[in-house]
Amino acid sequence: MRSSLVLFVGGRKVINSELWHACAGSLVSLPQPGSLVYYFPQGHSEQVTASTRKIVNSHIPAYTDLPSQLMCQVHNVALHADKETDEIYAQMTLQPVNSVIFSFCFIE
């Protein structure tokens, strides 16, 4: 009996979480919604450039005005599998956390 990575629940496609995690391996851990993580824009841009081979002459913008790392809160984690390659991946929705520290000076 073969397990399927994609299940149909109520007419919707749903990723089999247990099988997804088995394919990912024991060293993979995903952040839970609500947790804080660091996002590295340059690393993400480099990963997208390396993994995007469908458009040969595509230009990935360099966001030079962004800091090298951003503290973000995880809002959603969705498990996926590529239809063509069966490669698994996770898509996360992140919201930057305001990292500015305000200090108030009271002058008497």
C-alpha positions in Angstrom: 0.0 0.0 0.0 1.5 3.3 -1.1 0.9 6.5 1.0 0.1 9.6 -0.9 1.6 13.0 -0.1 -1.6 14.7 -1.2 -4.9 13.8 0.4 -8.4 14.9 -0.6 -10.4 16.1 2.4 -13.8 17.6 1.7 -13.0 18.0 -2.0 -9.8 20.0 -1.2 -6.2 18.9 -1.7 -4.3 18.7 1.6 -0.7 17.7 2.2 -0.2 14.6 4.3 1.8 16.3 7.2 3.2 13.0 8.5 4.5 11.9 5.1 5.9 15.4 4.4 7.9 15.4 7.6 9.1 11.9 6.9 10.4 13.1 3.5 12.0 16.2 5.0 14.0 14.1 7.5 14.5 14.3 11.2 16.8 17.3 11.1 14.1 19.6 9.7 12.0 21.6 12.1 9.6 24.3 11.2 8.7 27.4 13.3 5.2 27.5 14.8 2.9 30.4 14.0 3.5 33.2 16.5 7.2 32.4 16.9 10.0 34.9 16.1 12.5 34.1 13.4 15.2 36.0 11.5 14.7 36.5 7.8 17.8 37.1 5.6 16.8 38.9 2.4 20.1 38.5 0.6 20.2 34.8 1.3 16.6 34.4 0.1 17.4 36.4 -3.1 20.4 34.1 -3.7 18.3 31.0 -3.2 15.6 32.2 -5.6 18.3 33.0 -8.2 19.9 29.6 -7.9 16.6 27.7 -7.9 14.9 29.6 -10.7 16.0 28.0 -13.9 12.8 28.3 -15.9 13.5 32.0 -16.9 17.1 32.1 -18.0 17.4 35.9 -18.3 15.3 36.8 -15.3 16.6 39.5 -13.1 16.1 39.1 -9.3 16.2 42.6 -7.7 18.7 43.3 -5.1 17.0 45.1 -2.1 20.1 47.0 -1.0 18.0 49.3 1.3 17.0 46.4 3.5 19.0 45.4 6.6 21.0 42.1 6.3 18.5 40.5 8.7 15.0 41.2 9.9 13.3 39.9 13.0 9.9 38.6 11.9 6.9 36.9 13.4 5.6 33.8 11.7 1.9 34.0 10.8 1.4 30.9 8.7 3.4 27.8 7.7 2.1 25.8 4.7 3.5 22.5 3.5 3.8 22.0 -0.3 5.1 19.5 -2.8 6.1 20.4 -6.4 3.8 18.8 -8.9 6.5 18.0 -11.4 9.4 17.0 -9.2 7.7 15.9 -5.9 10.2 18.1 -4.1 8.8 19.2 -0.8 9.0 22.7 0.6 7.4 25.0 3.2 6.0 28.4 2.5 5.9 30.8 5.5 4.1 34.1 5.9 6.3 36.5 7.9 5.7 39.9 9.3 8.6 42.2 10.2 8.7 43.1 13.9 9.4 46.7 14.7 12.9 46.6 16.0 13.2 50.2 16.8 13.7 50.9 20.5 12.3 54.2 21.6 13.9 55.9 24.5 12.4 58.9 26.2 14.4 61.6 27.8 12.7 63.7 30.4 14.2 67.1 31.1 13.4 68.7 34.4 
